[in-house]
Amino acid sequence: MRTELKAKAREFSPVPGLTLKDMGDIQLEDNEQVTFRIAPGKGHDVTRMEWGFYLANSVNWNLKNQGFKTALVVSKSPTGPRLFLNLVEGGKLAQFQAYLSKNGMEVVSWLDEWFGGK
């Protein structure tokens, strides 16, 4: 794994009213994984494989058991629809729905609810 963290974050606004900070890059080799944590025992894995990436742990088991809901979201961009995969922290559905509404987005499917899960 190689990291290139920025001394000063690059700030940008992908949509009006939202400013993101680009903190740097992580380059993974095949079969390496990083976990992004929001609390002990609660995080999101990204794993580099020889064919690409696993972008998430299993959505209907690991992430669900950590209290995340996984949404496939569509954004109606002027250049055409764009799909996003969002992990929503338990207890924050109202904030997520407000974000979607403000940015003209909608949930296509709650992936953690497939196979009869709720």
N, CA, C and O atoms as CSV, one atom per row, in Angstrom:
chain,resi,resn,atom,element,x,y,z
A,1,MET,N,N,0.836,-1.166,0.000
A,1,MET,CA,C,0.000,0.000,0.000
A,1,MET,C,C,0.893,1.246,0.000
A,1,MET,O,O,1.930,1.300,0.661
A,2,ARG,N,N,0.451,2.227,-0.758
A,2,ARG,CA,C,1.161,3.501,-0.802
A,2,ARG,C,C,0.155,4.618,-0.511
A,2,ARG,O,O,-0.946,4.627,-1.060
A,3,THR,N,N,0.537,5.550,0.346
A,3,THR,CA,C,-0.347,6.675,0.654
A,3,THR,C,C,0.310,7.982,0.276
A,3,THR,O,O,1.524,8.141,0.403
A,4,GLU,N,N,-0.491,8.909,-0.184
A,4,GLU,CA,C,-0.053,10.275,-0.479
A,4,GLU,C,C,-1.071,11.216,0.151
A,4,GLU,O,O,-2.034,11.629,-0.496
A,5,LEU,N,N,-0.849,11.549,1.423
A,5,LEU,CA,C,-1.753,12.450,2.120
A,5,LEU,C,C,-1.358,13.892,1.830
A,5,LEU,O,O,-0.176,14.221,1.740
A,6,LYS,N,N,-2.354,14.732,1.687
A,6,LYS,CA,C,-2.096,16.125,1.341
A,6,LYS,C,C,-1.856,16.951,2.604
A,6,LYS,O,O,-2.568,16.793,3.596
A,7,ALA,N,N,-0.864,17.823,2.568
A,7,ALA,CA,C,-0.604,18.732,3.688
A,7,ALA,C,C,-1.765,19.717,3.833
A,7,ALA,O,O,-2.141,20.090,4.944
A,8,LYS,N,N,-2.327,20.130,2.698
A,8,LYS,CA,C,-3.500,21.009,2.701
A,8,LYS,C,C,-4.546,20.374,1.789
A,8,LYS,O,O,-4.295,20.143,0.606
A,9,ALA,N,N,-5.705,20.098,2.346
A,9,ALA,CA,C,-6.772,19.454,1.578
A,9,ALA,C,C,-7.200,20.324,0.403
A,9,ALA,O,O,-7.276,21.548,0.510
A,10,ARG,N,N,-7.474,19.673,-0.710
A,10,ARG,CA,C,-8.058,20.357,-1.866
A,10,ARG,C,C,-9.563,20.392,-1.661
A,10,ARG,O,O,-10.187,19.338,-1.532
A,11,GLU,N,N,-10.156,21.565,-1.628
A,11,GLU,CA,C,-11.593,21.698,-1.428
A,11,GLU,C,C,-12.287,21.911,-2.763
A,11,GLU,O,O,-11.790,22.624,-3.635
A,12,PHE,N,N,-13.462,21.269,-2.906
A,12,PHE,CA,C,-14.250,21.428,-4.128
A,12,PHE,C,C,-15.720,21.205,-3.804
A,12,PHE,O,O,-16.058,20.608,-2.782
A,13,SER,N,N,-16.586,21.689,-4.681
A,13,SER,CA,C,-18.033,21.584,-4.488
A,13,SER,C,C,-18.657,20.840,-5.660
A,13,SER,O,O,-18.834,21.417,-6.733
A,14,PRO,N,N,-18.999,19.540,-5.466
A,14,PRO,CA,C,-19.618,18.792,-6.560
A,14,PRO,C,C,-21.057,19.226,-6.823
A,14,PRO,O,O,-21.565,19.076,-7.934
A,15,VAL,N,N,-21.709,19.765,-5.795
A,15,VAL,CA,C,-23.066,20.312,-5.927
A,15,VAL,C,C,-23.123,21.586,-5.080
A,15,VAL,O,O,-22.379,21.711,-4.108
A,16,PRO,N,N,-23.991,22.524,-5.435
A,16,PRO,CA,C,-24.099,23.754,-4.652
A,16,PRO,C,C,-24.424,23.447,-3.180
A,16,PRO,O,O,-25.274,22.609,-2.878
A,17,GLY,N,N,-23.726,24.145,-2.277
A,17,GLY,CA,C,-23.986,23.991,-0.854
A,17,GLY,C,C,-23.238,22.860,-0.175
A,17,GLY,O,O,-23.405,22.649,1.026
A,18,LEU,N,N,-22.414,22.126,-0.917
A,18,LEU,CA,C,-21.641,21.029,-0.339
A,18,LEU,C,C,-20.180,21.204,-0.722
A,18,LEU,O,O,-19.845,21.255,-1.905
A,19,THR,N,N,-19.320,21.294,0.272
A,19,THR,CA,C,-17.882,21.391,0.033
A,19,THR,C,C,-17.221,20.125,0.554
A,19,THR,O,O,-17.398,19.764,1.717
A,20,LEU,N,N,-16.466,19.454,-0.295
A,20,LEU,CA,C,-15.715,18.260,0.075
A,20,LEU,C,C,-14.240,18.601,0.186
A,20,LEU,O,O,-13.758,19.555,-0.425
A,21,LYS,N,N,-13.528,17.800,0.980
A,21,LYS,CA,C,-12.089,17.970,1.133
A,21,LYS,C,C,-11.390,16.707,0.652
A,21,LYS,O,O,-11.589,15.629,1.212
A,22,ASP,N,N,-10.579,16.841,-0.379
A,22,ASP,CA,C,-9.757,15.735,-0.888
A,22,ASP,C,C,-8.524,15.652,-0.002
A,22,ASP,O,O,-7.681,16.549,-0.021
A,23,MET,N,N,-8.415,14.568,0.780
A,23,MET,CA,C,-7.349,14.423,1.767
A,23,MET,C,C,-6.128,13.688,1.233
A,23,MET,O,O,-5.094,13.651,1.899
A,24,GLY,N,N,-6.230,13.097,0.030
A,24,GLY,CA,C,-5.081,12.405,-0.527
A,24,GLY,C,C,-5.461,11.116,-1.219
A,24,GLY,O,O,-6.635,10.858,-1.485
A,25,ASP,N,N,-4.447,10.306,-1.509
A,25,ASP,CA,C,-4.622,9.065,-2.254
A,25,ASP,C,C,-4.086,7.874,-1.476
A,25,ASP,O,O,-3.132,7.988,-0.706
A,26,ILE,N,N,-4.723,6.729,-1.697
A,26,ILE,CA,C,-4.241,5.438,-1.198
A,26,ILE,C,C,-4.176,4.512,-2.403
A,26,ILE,O,O,-5.173,4.328,-3.101
A,27,GLN,N,N,-3.030,3.938,-2.645
A,27,GLN,CA,C,-2.879,2.995,-3.751
A,27,GLN,C,C,-2.676,1.604,-3.159
A,27,GLN,O,O,-1.707,1.360,-2.439
A,28,LEU,N,N,-3.595,0.700,-3.468
A,28,LEU,CA,C,-3.527,-0.664,-2.959
A,28,LEU,C,C,-2.985,-1.608,-4.018
A,28,LEU,O,O,-3.229,-1.427,-5.211
A,29,GLU,N,N,-2.259,-2.603,-3.580
A,29,GLU,CA,C,-1.842,-3.705,-4.445
A,29,GLU,C,C,-2.923,-4.791,-4.368
A,29,GLU,O,O,-3.808,-4.730,-3.515
A,30,ASP,N,N,-2.848,-5.777,-5.256
A,30,ASP,CA,C,-3.818,-6.874,-5.244
A,30,ASP,C,C,-3.903,-7.498,-3.859
A,30,ASP,O,O,-2.890,-7.701,-3.189
A,31,ASN,N,N,-5.132,-7.798,-3.442
A,31,ASN,CA,C,-5.443,-8.475,-2.180
A,31,ASN,C,C,-5.089,-7.650,-0.943
A,31,ASN,O,O,-4.872,-8.211,0.131
A,32,GLU,N,N,-5.030,-6.326,-1.084
A,32,GLU,CA,C,-4.858,-5.454,0.068
A,32,GLU,C,C,-6.188,-4.755,0.351
A,32,GLU,O,O,-6.986,-4.500,-0.550
A,33,GLN,N,N,-6.396,-4.458,1.623
A,33,GLN,CA,C,-7.654,-3.866,2.061
A,33,GLN,C,C,-7.396,-2.717,3.022
A,33,GLN,O,O,-6.446,-2.751,3.804
A,34,VAL,N,N,-8.250,-1.694,2.957
A,34,VAL,CA,C,-8.270,-0.642,3.962
A,34,VAL,C,C,-9.692,-0.569,4.517
A,34,VAL,O,O,-10.664,-0.839,3.810
A,35,THR,N,N,-9.795,-0.199,5.793
A,35,THR,CA,C,-11.088,-0.048,6.440
A,35,THR,C,C,-11.242,1.394,6.891
A,35,THR,O,O,-10.370,1.946,7.561
A,36,PHE,N,N,-12.347,1.987,6.521
A,36,PHE,CA,C,-12.675,3.343,6.932
A,36,PHE,C,C,-13.628,3.234,8.113
A,36,PHE,O,O,-14.734,2.710,7.973
A,37,ARG,N,N,-13.212,3.719,9.264
A,37,ARG,CA,C,-13.976,3.551,10.500
A,37,ARG,C,C,-14.659,4.846,10.925
A,37,ARG,O,O,-14.122,5.941,10.760
A,38,ILE,N,N,-15.874,4.682,11.482
A,38,ILE,CA,C,-16.566,5.794,12.124
A,38,ILE,C,C,-16.690,5.542,13.621
A,38,ILE,O,O,-17.019,6.451,14.383
A,39,ALA,N,N,-16.425,4.301,14.043
A,39,ALA,CA,C,-16.416,3.916,15.460
A,39,ALA,C,C,-15.768,2.543,15.538
A,39,ALA,O,O,-15.719,1.836,14.531
A,40,PRO,N,N,-15.270,2.145,16.702
A,40,PRO,CA,C,-14.720,0.784,16.823
A,40,PRO,C,C,-15.786,-0.250,16.433
A,40,PRO,O,O,-16.926,-0.189,16.892
A,41,GLY,N,N,-15.391,-1.194,15.580
A,41,GLY,CA,C,-16.311,-2.235,15.142
A,41,GLY,C,C,-17.324,-1.789,14.114
A,41,GLY,O,O,-18.207,-2.563,13.743
A,42,LYS,N,N,-17.217,-0.552,13.642
A,42,LYS,CA,C,-18.174,-0.032,12.660
A,42,LYS,C,C,-17.401,0.665,11.558
A,42,LYS,O,O,-16.904,1.776,11.739
A,43,GLY,N,N,-17.303,-0.003,10.408
A,43,GLY,CA,C,-16.519,0.564,9.321
A,43,GLY,C,C,-16.863,-0.033,7.980
A,43,GLY,O,O,-17.734,-0.895,7.862
A,44,HIS,N,N,-16.169,0.438,6.988
A,44,HIS,CA,C,-16.418,0.073,5.594
A,44,HIS,C,C,-15.094,-0.325,4.956
A,44,HIS,O,O,-14.130,0.441,4.985
A,45,ASP,N,N,-15.049,-1.522,4.382
A,45,ASP,CA,C,-13.832,-2.036,3.745
A,45,ASP,C,C,-13.819,-1.745,2.252
A,45,ASP,O,O,-14.856,-1.775,1.590
A,46,VAL,N,N,-12.645,-1.468,1.741
A,46,VAL,CA,C,-12.394,-1.430,0.294
A,46,VAL,C,C,-11.209,-2.363,0.058
A,46,VAL,O,O,-10.156,-2.218,0.679
A,47,THR,N,N,-11.396,-3.321,-0.849
A,47,THR,CA,C,-10.374,-4.335,-1.106
A,47,THR,C,C,-9.987,-4.329,-2.575
A,47,THR,O,O,-10.852,-4.379,-3.451
A,48,ARG,N,N,-8.691,-4.269,-2.845
A,48,ARG,CA,C,-8.169,-4.328,-4.212
A,48,ARG,C,C,-7.996,-5.784,-4.603
A,48,ARG,O,O,-7.367,-6.559,-3.881
A,49,MET,N,N,-8.549,-6.149,-5.735
A,49,MET,CA,C,-8.416,-7.504,-6.281
A,49,MET,C,C,-7.695,-7.401,-7.626
A,49,MET,O,O,-7.561,-6.305,-8.172
A,50,GLU,N,N,-7.242,-8.504,-8.150
A,50,GLU,CA,C,-6.545,-8.463,-9.441
A,50,GLU,C,C,-7.471,-8.007,-10.556
A,50,GLU,O,O,-7.002,-7.522,-11.585
A,51,TRP,N,N,-8.786,-8.154,-10.370
A,51,TRP,CA,C,-9.766,-7.785,-11.398
A,51,TRP,C,C,-10.420,-6.424,-11.155
A,51,TRP,O,O,-11.203,-5.965,-11.986
A,52,GLY,N,N,-10.113,-5.772,-10.028
A,52,GLY,CA,C,-10.753,-4.486,-9.717
A,52,GLY,C,C,-10.855,-4.288,-8.215
A,52,GLY,O,O,-9.863,-4.446,-7.503
A,53,PHE,N,N,-12.056,-3.938,-7.716
A,53,PHE,CA,C,-12.265,-3.655,-6.298
A,53,PHE,C,C,-13.531,-4.306,-5.766
A,53,PHE,O,O,-14.540,-4.379,-6.467
A,54,TYR,N,N,-13.479,-4.768,-4.551
A,54,TYR,CA,C,-14.663,-4.943,-3.732
A,54,TYR,C,C,-14.855,-3.581,-3.078
A,54,TYR,O,O,-13.988,-3.136,-2.326
A,55,LEU,N,N,-15.962,-2.914,-3.347
A,55,LEU,CA,C,-16.180,-1.588,-2.784
A,55,LEU,C,C,-16.842,-1.626,-1.414
A,55,LEU,O,O,-16.890,-0.611,-0.718
A,56,ALA,N,N,-17.349,-2.781,-1.026
A,56,ALA,CA,C,-18.027,-2.880,0.271
A,56,ALA,C,C,-18.007,-4.319,0.751
A,56,ALA,O,O,-17.857,-5.256,-0.034
A,57,ASN,N,N,-18.163,-4.473,2.061
A,57,ASN,CA,C,-18.386,-5.805,2.604
A,57,ASN,C,C,-19.802,-6.223,2.179
A,57,ASN,O,O,-20.492,-5.459,1.504
A,58,SER,N,N,-20.227,-7.404,2.562
A,58,SER,CA,C,-21.561,-7.845,2.149
A,58,SER,C,C,-22.609,-6.893,2.725
A,58,SER,O,O,-22.634,-6.619,3.924
A,59,VAL,N,N,-23.466,-6.402,1.843
A,59,VAL,CA,C,-24.431,-5.381,2.248
A,59,VAL,C,C,-25.578,-5.952,3.069
A,59,VAL,O,O,-26.170,-5.247,3.886
A,60,ASN,N,N,-25.895,-7.229,2.854
A,60,ASN,CA,C,-27.018,-7.805,3.594
A,60,ASN,C,C,-26.557,-8.618,4.806
A,60,ASN,O,O,-27.356,-9.325,5.420
A,61,TRP,N,N,-25.260,-8.517,5.153
A,61,TRP,CA,C,-24.780,-9.214,6.343
A,61,TRP,C,C,-23.851,-8.300,7.159
A,61,TRP,O,O,-24.283,-7.727,8.160
A,62,ASN,N,N,-22.591,-8.158,6.747
A,62,ASN,CA,C,-21.625,-7.384,7.538
A,62,ASN,C,C,-22.073,-5.938,7.762
A,62,ASN,O,O,-22.154,-5.480,8.901
A,63,LEU,N,N,-22.360,-5.229,6.686
A,63,LEU,CA,C,-22.732,-3.824,6.829
A,63,LEU,C,C,-24.053,-3.675,7.573
A,63,LEU,O,O,-24.198,-2.796,8.422
A,64,LYS,N,N,-25.014,-4.538,7.252
A,64,LYS,CA,C,-26.308,-4.500,7.934
A,64,LYS,C,C,-26.131,-4.742,9.433
A,64,LYS,O,O,-26.749,-4.054,10.245
A,65,ASN,N,N,-25.297,-5.708,9.807
A,65,ASN,CA,C,-25.067,-6.011,11.224
A,65,ASN,C,C,-24.318,-4.893,11.946
A,65,ASN,O,O,-24.359,-4.816,13.174
A,66,GLN,N,N,-23.634,-4.025,11.197
A,66,GLN,CA,C,-22.965,-2.867,11.794
A,66,GLN,C,C,-23.892,-1.650,11.862
A,66,GLN,O,O,-23.500,-0.590,12.351
A,67,GLY,N,N,-25.120,-1.810,11.370
A,67,GLY,CA,C,-26.097,-0.725,11.440
A,67,GLY,C,C,-26.167,0.156,10.217
A,67,GLY,O,O,-26.770,1.228,10.264
A,68,PHE,N,N,-25.556,-0.273,9.109
A,68,PHE,CA,C,-25.631,0.501,7.867
A,68,PHE,C,C,-26.764,-0.009,6.985
A,68,PHE,O,O,-27.065,-1.202,6.965
A,69,LYS,N,N,-27.385,0.913,6.258
A,69,LYS,CA,C,-28.276,0.559,5.163
A,69,LYS,C,C,-27.526,0.932,3.885
A,69,LYS,O,O,-26.815,1.936,3.843
A,70,THR,N,N,-27.689,0.123,2.857
A,70,THR,CA,C,-26.976,0.339,1.601
A,70,THR,C,C,-27.980,0.692,0.517
A,70,THR,O,O,-28.896,-0.079,0.229
A,71,ALA,N,N,-27.801,1.862,-0.080
A,71,ALA,CA,C,-28.735,2.359,-1.084
A,71,ALA,C,C,-28.053,2.502,-2.435
A,71,ALA,O,O,-26.943,3.025,-2.534
A,72,LEU,N,N,-28.734,2.029,-3.474
A,72,LEU,CA,C,-28.369,2.354,-4.847
A,72,LEU,C,C,-29.189,3.596,-5.176
A,72,LEU,O,O,-30.419,3.570,-5.131
A,73,VAL,N,N,-28.494,4.686,-5.509
A,73,VAL,CA,C,-29.123,6.000,-5.672
A,73,VAL,C,C,-28.892,6.502,-7.088
A,73,VAL,O,O,-27.825,6.293,-7.666
A,74,VAL,N,N,-29.907,7.170,-7.643
A,74,VAL,CA,C,-29.754,7.801,-8.947
A,74,VAL,C,C,-29.820,9.318,-8.776
A,74,VAL,O,O,-30.650,9.847,-8.037
A,75,SER,N,N,-28.926,9.991,-9.476
A,75,SER,CA,C,-28.883,11.447,-9.514
A,75,SER,C,C,-29.261,11.879,-10.925
A,75,SER,O,O,-28.737,11.351,-11.906
A,76,LYS,N,N,-30.148,12.814,-11.017
A,76,LYS,CA,C,-30.580,13.290,-12.332
A,76,LYS,C,C,-29.712,14.464,-12.753
A,76,LYS,O,O,-30.117,15.621,-12.646
A,77,SER,N,N,-28.521,14.154,-13.230
A,77,SER,CA,C,-27.561,15.156,-13.668
A,77,SER,C,C,-27.975,15.725,-15.025
A,77,SER,O,O,-28.598,15.020,-15.819
A,78,PRO,N,N,-27.642,16.985,-15.305
A,78,PRO,CA,C,-27.927,17.557,-16.626
A,78,PRO,C,C,-27.264,16.776,-17.760
A,78,PRO,O,O,-27.730,16.822,-18.898
A,79,THR,N,N,-26.187,16.063,-17.459
A,79,THR,CA,C,-25.498,15.272,-18.482
A,79,THR,C,C,-26.004,13.835,-18.543
A,79,THR,O,O,-25.449,13.014,-19.273
A,80,GLY,N,N,-27.054,13.525,-17.781
A,80,GLY,CA,C,-27.631,12.185,-17.784
A,80,GLY,C,C,-27.602,11.580,-16.391
A,80,GLY,O,O,-26.850,12.032,-15.527
A,81,PRO,N,N,-28.423,10.553,-16.170
A,81,PRO,CA,C,-28.493,9.938,-14.842
A,81,PRO,C,C,-27.153,9.343,-14.420
A,81,PRO,O,O,-26.407,8.801,-15.235
A,82,ARG,N,N,-26.870,9.459,-13.130
A,82,ARG,CA,C,-25.651,8.874,-12.556
A,82,ARG,C,C,-26.045,8.014,-11.367
A,82,ARG,O,O,-26.898,8.397,-10.567
A,83,LEU,N,N,-25.416,6.846,-11.257
A,83,LEU,CA,C,-25.695,5.924,-10.159
A,83,LEU,C,C,-24.609,6.015,-9.096
A,83,LEU,O,O,-23.426,6.152,-9.407
A,84,PHE,N,N,-25.031,5.937,-7.829
A,84,PHE,CA,C,-24.118,5.968,-6.695
A,84,PHE,C,C,-24.504,4.874,-5.713
A,84,PHE,O,O,-25.674,4.507,-5.601
A,85,LEU,N,N,-23.519,4.364,-5.010
A,85,LEU,CA,C,-23.738,3.417,-3.929
A,85,LEU,C,C,-23.474,4.160,-2.626
A,85,LEU,O,O,-22.357,4.624,-2.394
A,86,ASN,N,N,-24.494,4.277,-1.771
A,86,ASN,CA,C,-24.373,5.025,-0.518
A,86,ASN,C,C,-24.586,4.112,0.674
A,86,ASN,O,O,-25.496,3.283,0.673
A,87,LEU,N,N,-23.745,4.263,1.697
A,87,LEU,CA,C,-23.934,3.585,2.978
A,87,LEU,C,C,-24.498,4.611,3.945
A,87,LEU,O,O,-23.907,5.671,4.150
A,88,VAL,N,N,-25.641,4.295,4.538
A,88,VAL,CA,C,-26.318,5.215,5.433
A,88,VAL,C,C,-26.216,4.681,6.854
A,88,VAL,O,O,-26.634,3.560,7.144
A,89,GLU,N,N,-25.657,5.496,7.726
A,89,GLU,CA,C,-25.493,5.106,9.125
A,89,GLU,C,C,-26.857,5.034,9.804
A,89,GLU,O,O,-27.713,5.897,9.611
A,90,GLY,N,N,-27.040,3.975,10.609
A,90,GLY,CA,C,-28.286,3.802,11.342
A,90,GLY,C,C,-28.635,5.045,12.133
A,90,GLY,O,O,-27.758,5.674,12.726
A,91,GLY,N,N,-29.914,5.405,12.146
A,91,GLY,CA,C,-30.360,6.590,12.864
A,91,GLY,C,C,-30.200,7.884,12.090
A,91,GLY,O,O,-30.541,8.954,12.593
A,92,LYS,N,N,-29.680,7.798,10.858
A,92,LYS,CA,C,-29.447,9.022,10.075
A,92,LYS,C,C,-30.222,9.018,8.756
A,92,LYS,O,O,-29.835,9.691,7.801
A,93,LEU,N,N,-31.313,8.260,8.710
A,93,LEU,CA,C,-32.116,8.189,7.485
A,93,LEU,C,C,-32.764,9.531,7.151
A,93,LEU,O,O,-32.882,9.879,5.976
A,94,ALA,N,N,-33.184,10.286,8.161
A,94,ALA,CA,C,-33.809,11.587,7.897
A,94,ALA,C,C,-32.815,12.540,7.230
A,94,ALA,O,O,-33.170,13.245,6.286
A,95,GLN,N,N,-31.565,12.563,7.722
A,95,GLN,CA,C,-30.543,13.419,7.105
A,95,GLN,C,C,-30.260,12.967,5.680
A,95,GLN,O,O,-30.072,13.795,4.789
A,96,PHE,N,N,-30.227,11.648,5.461
A,96,PHE,CA,C,-29.980,11.106,4.129
A,96,PHE,C,C,-31.116,11.498,3.179
A,96,PHE,O,O,-30.863,11.936,2.057
A,97,GLN,N,N,-32.363,11.341,3.626
A,97,GLN,CA,C,-33.508,11.697,2.777
A,97,GLN,C,C,-33.492,13.188,2.445
A,97,GLN,O,O,-33.815,13.577,1.322
A,98,ALA,N,N,-33.115,14.029,3.423
A,98,ALA,CA,C,-33.033,15.477,3.169
A,98,ALA,C,C,-31.953,15.770,2.128
A,98,ALA,O,O,-32.154,16.603,1.244
A,99,TYR,N,N,-30.806,15.087,2.228
A,99,TYR,CA,C,-29.720,15.254,1.267
A,99,TYR,C,C,-30.195,14.862,-0.147
A,99,TYR,O,O,-29.940,15.577,-1.117
A,100,LEU,N,N,-30.881,13.729,-0.243
A,100,LEU,CA,C,-31.382,13.283,-1.552
A,100,LEU,C,C,-32.356,14.304,-2.130
A,100,LEU,O,O,-32.259,14.671,-3.301
A,101,SER,N,N,-33.282,14.753,-1.313
A,101,SER,CA,C,-34.286,15.709,-1.769
A,101,SER,C,C,-33.640,17.015,-2.239
A,101,SER,O,O,-33.994,17.548,-3.291
A,102,LYS,N,N,-32.702,17.517,-1.458
A,102,LYS,CA,C,-32.025,18.776,-1.789
A,102,LYS,C,C,-31.267,18.686,-3.109
A,102,LYS,O,O,-31.162,19.675,-3.835
A,103,ASN,N,N,-30.730,17.485,-3.427
A,103,ASN,CA,C,-29.880,17.325,-4.601
A,103,ASN,C,C,-30.556,16.600,-5.769
A,103,ASN,O,O,-29.883,16.175,-6.708
A,104,GLY,N,N,-31.877,16.461,-5.712
A,104,GLY,CA,C,-32.605,15.853,-6.822
A,104,GLY,C,C,-32.229,14.402,-7.066
A,104,GLY,O,O,-32.104,13.965,-8.210
A,105,MET,N,N,-32.050,13.667,-5.988
A,105,MET,CA,C,-31.646,12.263,-6.086
A,105,MET,C,C,-32.747,11.380,-5.495
A,105,MET,O,O,-33.594,11.854,-4.739
A,106,GLU,N,N,-32.725,10.098,-5.845
A,106,GLU,CA,C,-33.688,9.175,-5.240
A,106,GLU,C,C,-33.090,7.783,-5.127
A,106,GLU,O,O,-32.188,7.409,-5.877
A,107,VAL,N,N,-33.614,7.024,-4.169
A,107,VAL,CA,C,-33.171,5.648,-3.951
A,107,VAL,C,C,-33.804,4.762,-5.015
A,107,VAL,O,O,-35.024,4.746,-5.178
A,108,VAL,N,N,-32.975,4.033,-5.731
A,108,VAL,CA,C,-33.440,3.040,-6.701
A,108,VAL,C,C,-33.795,1.755,-5.952
A,108,VAL,O,O,-34.823,1.131,-6.214
A,109,SER,N,N,-32.920,1.373,-5.011
A,109,SER,CA,C,-33.128,0.149,-4.237
A,109,SER,C,C,-32.324,0.201,-2.951
A,109,SER,O,O,-31.202,0.707,-2.930
A,110,TRP,N,N,-32.907,-0.329,-1.870
A,110,TRP,CA,C,-32.169,-0.578,-0.637
A,110,TRP,C,C,-31.599,-1.975,-0.760
A,110,TRP,O,O,-32.323,-2.956,-0.591
A,111,LEU,N,N,-30.304,-2.080,-1.053
A,111,LEU,CA,C,-29.688,-3.368,-1.350
A,111,LEU,C,C,-29.642,-4.287,-0.136
A,111,LEU,O,O,-29.646,-5.509,-0.290
A,112,ASP,N,N,-29.599,-3.714,1.086
A,112,ASP,CA,C,-29.562,-4.556,2.282
A,112,ASP,C,C,-30.903,-5.253,2.524
A,112,ASP,O,O,-30.977,-6.149,3.365
A,113,GLU,N,N,-31.945,-4.872,1.821
A,113,GLU,CA,C,-33.268,-5.484,2.001
A,113,GLU,C,C,-33.542,-6.605,1.000
A,113,GLU,O,O,-34.599,-7.233,1.047
A,114,TRP,N,N,-32.601,-6.857,0.101
A,114,TRP,CA,C,-32.768,-7.982,-0.827
A,114,TRP,C,C,-32.811,-9.281,-0.053
A,114,TRP,O,O,-32.334,-9.339,1.080
A,115,PHE,N,N,-33.353,-10.286,-0.619
A,115,PHE,CA,C,-33.433,-11.628,-0.024
A,115,PHE,C,C,-34.264,-11.636,1.251
A,115,PHE,O,O,-33.998,-12.420,2.162
A,116,GLY,N,N,-35.273,-10.764,1.321
A,116,GLY,CA,C,-36.199,-10.774,2.442
A,116,GLY,C,C,-35.726,-10.061,3.681
A,116,GLY,O,O,-36.451,-10.036,4.675
A,117,GLY,N,N,-34.528,-9.471,3.670
A,117,GLY,CA,C,-34.035,-8.753,4.856
A,117,GLY,C,C,-34.720,-7.411,5.009
A,117,GLY,O,O,-35.074,-6.787,4.009
A,118,LYS,N,N,-34.911,-6.958,6.216
A,118,LYS,CA,C,-35.507,-5.635,6.480
A,118,LYS,C,C,-34.682,-4.888,7.473
A,118,LYS,O,O,-35.015,-3.757,7.826
